[in-house]
Structure formats: C-alpha cells, structure tokens
Amino acid sequence: DWTMNFRDVDLRQMGASTVPTVGSKEAVALMASILGLGRGDVVVQPRVSYPTYEIGTQIAGATVLKVDDVADVESWSHDDRVRMVWVNSPSNPTGRMLSVAQMAAIVKAARSIGAVVVSDECYALMSWSGLPARSVLDPAVCGIDCSGVIMLYSLSKQSNMAGYRAAFLAGDASLVDR
C-alpha cells in the first residue's frame, strides 16, 4: 500500500503542497524549467540515471553535473552554481536505495547552497531489498520542514499502468504552487 512510505508524513504540517501531473516523464523533463533554471545554473544528477534528467536540464539551458554518487555531497556541494539535485531511490536502472542518513545529508548540503532537491520516487514500491524505500519528505530526511524539497511520484509504475499517465509532485509549497 502506497501510504506505508508516507505513514509519518503530514504534508500540511510541513508546509507542503501537491499537484497532479500528466505522467511523470513530462514533470521530470520540465522540472528545471519550472524551477526557473537556465544559463549559469548547474543541475546535479547520478551518472547512471534516467536520461530525461539530462534532457530536461538541457531544455532549460542549465548545465548538467553528473556524479558517480549523489550521496557523496563533497562531489557537488562546493559549487555555488548548483541549483538543483536529482535523487532517485530506488534507482532506475540500478535498483540502489539510499539510506535515510544519505538522503538527509543530501538535503542538508543542498539547503546550505540554496539548491532544490528533487526526488524521483517513481519506483518507491519496487524495492528489491525487501525494505520499503523512504521518501525525501520523511521527517527523518528533511525534518518537519520541506523547504527546498520536491518529491515526484508516479502512480502508474506501481500498478503496471504506464498508459494511464498518473503522477504528482509534493513538497515545498513555495515551489510546488508555482
């Protein structure tokens, strides 16, 4: 059941908003543009990742910084041009899951440089480890404040209904409401 990943999350208490999207690919492809990124801005993404992260960054006119491990915050947090960080756990295509501590460190580092963390959680229910994936909106990850954090979720992946194009964003109201 999808709610198991969000059992401790009260979006209203966190100052969060949600918005439905017509599929997740479009939201991924437009995220850098929606956030107003462009020339001079840097978007961090895992080196092995969904190709649409890079395509969306290029559409916005921003620069892609591919790193071997987004959880290695030292590989990107020194760059004050970083405005967005893609997180994908469980990862497509590797299946790797980040720990709560790793995700919390990513959020902390991104906030320290004014970057937004966008967590692609489309495969959250497809954990091959048997353990449930944790959302970036989990209070253990971002605290009780979701500032600078957006989660993207696809309802079609968990239900094997890709053609239904059902997804949503949730997170920082000042970003999601825009």
HELIX and SHEET records of a PDB file:
HELIX    1   1 TRP A    2  PHE A    6  5                                   5    
HELIX    2   2 SER A   24  ILE A   34  1                                  11    
HELIX    3   3 PRO A   51  ALA A   60  1                                  10    
HELIX    4   4 VAL A   73  SER A   75  5                                   3    
HELIX    5   5 VAL A  100  ILE A  113  1                                  14    
HELIX    6   6 PRO A  139  CYS A  142  1                                   4    
HELIX    7   7 LEU A  155  SER A  159  1                                   5    
HELIX    8   8 ALA A  162  TYR A  164  5                                   3    
HELIX    9   9 ALA A  173  VAL A  176  1                                   4    
SHEET    1   A 7 ALA A  16  VAL A  22  0                                        
SHEET    2   A 7 ALA A 166  ASP A 172 -1                                        
SHEET    3   A 7 VAL A 149  SER A 154 -1                                        
SHEET    4   A 7 VAL A 116  ASP A 120  1                                        
SHEET    5   A 7 VAL A  82  ASN A  88  1                                        
SHEET    6   A 7 VAL A  42  PRO A  46  1                                        
SHEET    7   A 7 THR A  63  VAL A  67  1                                        
END                                                                             
